Amino acid sequence: MYRIDINTKKLKLLLIKEGTLIKEYPIAVGKPSTPTPLGHWQIIKKGLWGQQFGGHFMQLSVPWGTYGIHGTNKPNSISKYVTHGCIRMYKNNAAELYNKVSIGTPVNIY
């Protein structure tokens, strides 16, 4: 089973399977006024959203809002603190991740 670790300081998403690092992706996370929620979550919904979300959206189990991991139509925003709390990825990386992980995948954000 996969696990996703998100390092908000290094702006990296780590895809881990059975304790082994499979792939590391560059990401963008929340700006200081709208931070990415730290904690232990799960993917609770997957869907194909509009182009501003790069087509692929994986919703997290954060109870106080809609947060997710998704692609973007603003690739120059990756590796920056610019989102409203979501984890933003390059479109092709978001599609790759979307196709590997399932609903229930644990997501640790720190």
C-alpha positions as CSV (number, residue, x, y, z in Angstrom):
1,M,0.0,0.0,0.0
2,Y,1.1,3.5,-0.8
3,R,1.6,6.4,1.7
4,I,2.2,10.0,0.9
5,D,4.4,12.3,3.0
6,I,4.4,16.0,2.3
7,N,7.3,18.1,3.6
8,T,6.0,21.7,3.6
9,K,9.5,23.1,4.4
10,K,11.3,21.3,1.6
11,L,8.3,21.7,-0.8
12,K,8.4,17.9,-1.6
13,L,5.8,15.2,-1.9
14,L,7.2,11.7,-1.2
15,L,5.4,8.6,-2.6
16,I,6.2,5.7,-0.4
17,K,5.3,2.0,-0.8
18,E,5.9,-0.5,2.0
19,G,8.5,1.8,3.5
20,T,10.4,2.4,0.3
21,L,10.6,5.8,-1.4
22,I,9.2,5.3,-4.9
23,K,9.3,8.9,-6.1
24,E,9.7,12.5,-5.0
25,Y,7.8,15.3,-6.5
26,P,8.2,19.1,-6.3
27,I,5.1,20.9,-5.0
28,A,3.6,24.2,-4.0
29,V,1.8,24.6,-0.6
30,G,-0.2,27.2,1.3
31,K,1.0,30.7,1.8
32,P,1.3,31.9,5.4
33,S,-2.2,33.4,5.5
34,T,-3.8,30.2,4.1
35,P,-1.4,27.4,5.3
36,T,-1.6,23.8,4.2
37,P,-3.2,21.8,7.1
38,L,-0.5,19.8,9.0
39,G,-1.5,16.4,10.3
40,H,-2.4,12.8,9.3
41,W,-5.1,12.6,6.7
42,Q,-6.4,10.2,4.0
43,I,-7.5,10.6,0.5
44,I,-11.3,10.5,0.7
45,K,-12.3,11.4,-2.9
46,K,-10.7,11.4,-6.3
47,G,-12.0,13.3,-9.4
48,L,-11.3,15.0,-12.6
49,W,-11.7,18.8,-12.0
50,G,-11.3,21.8,-14.3
51,Q,-8.1,22.9,-15.9
52,Q,-7.2,25.2,-13.0
53,F,-6.7,22.0,-11.0
54,G,-4.7,20.4,-13.7
55,G,-7.5,17.9,-14.3
56,H,-6.8,15.6,-11.3
57,F,-7.9,16.3,-7.7
58,M,-7.4,14.0,-4.7
59,Q,-9.4,15.3,-1.7
60,L,-8.0,15.0,1.8
61,S,-10.0,14.1,5.0
62,V,-9.4,17.6,6.6
63,P,-12.7,18.2,8.5
64,W,-12.7,22.0,8.3
65,G,-12.6,22.6,4.6
66,T,-11.9,21.2,1.1
67,Y,-8.2,20.6,0.7
68,G,-6.5,18.3,-1.8
69,I,-3.6,17.4,-3.9
70,H,-4.0,18.5,-7.5
71,G,-2.3,19.7,-10.7
72,T,-2.2,23.3,-11.9
73,N,-2.3,25.4,-15.0
74,K,0.3,27.7,-13.3
75,P,3.5,25.6,-13.5
76,N,5.6,28.6,-12.4
77,S,3.9,28.4,-8.9
78,I,5.6,25.0,-8.1
79,S,8.2,25.1,-5.3
80,K,6.5,28.2,-3.8
81,Y,4.2,29.1,-0.9
82,V,1.3,30.4,-2.9
83,T,-1.8,28.2,-2.5
84,H,-4.9,28.6,-0.4
85,G,-3.8,25.4,1.5
86,C,-3.9,22.7,-1.2
87,I,-0.9,20.8,-2.4
88,R,-0.2,21.8,-6.0
89,M,1.7,19.7,-8.5
90,Y,2.8,19.8,-12.1
91,K,-0.1,18.4,-14.2
92,N,1.7,15.3,-15.4
93,N,2.9,14.5,-11.9
94,A,-0.6,14.9,-10.5
95,A,-1.9,12.6,-13.2
96,E,0.8,10.0,-12.4
97,L,0.1,10.2,-8.6
98,Y,-3.7,10.0,-9.2
99,N,-3.3,6.8,-11.2
100,K,-1.1,5.2,-8.5
101,V,-2.9,5.9,-5.2
102,S,-6.4,4.9,-4.1
103,I,-9.1,6.3,-1.8
104,G,-7.9,5.6,1.8
105,T,-4.2,6.3,1.0
106,P,-2.7,7.9,4.2
107,V,-1.3,11.4,3.7
108,N,1.1,12.8,6.4
109,I,1.7,16.6,6.1
110,Y,4.4,18.1,8.2
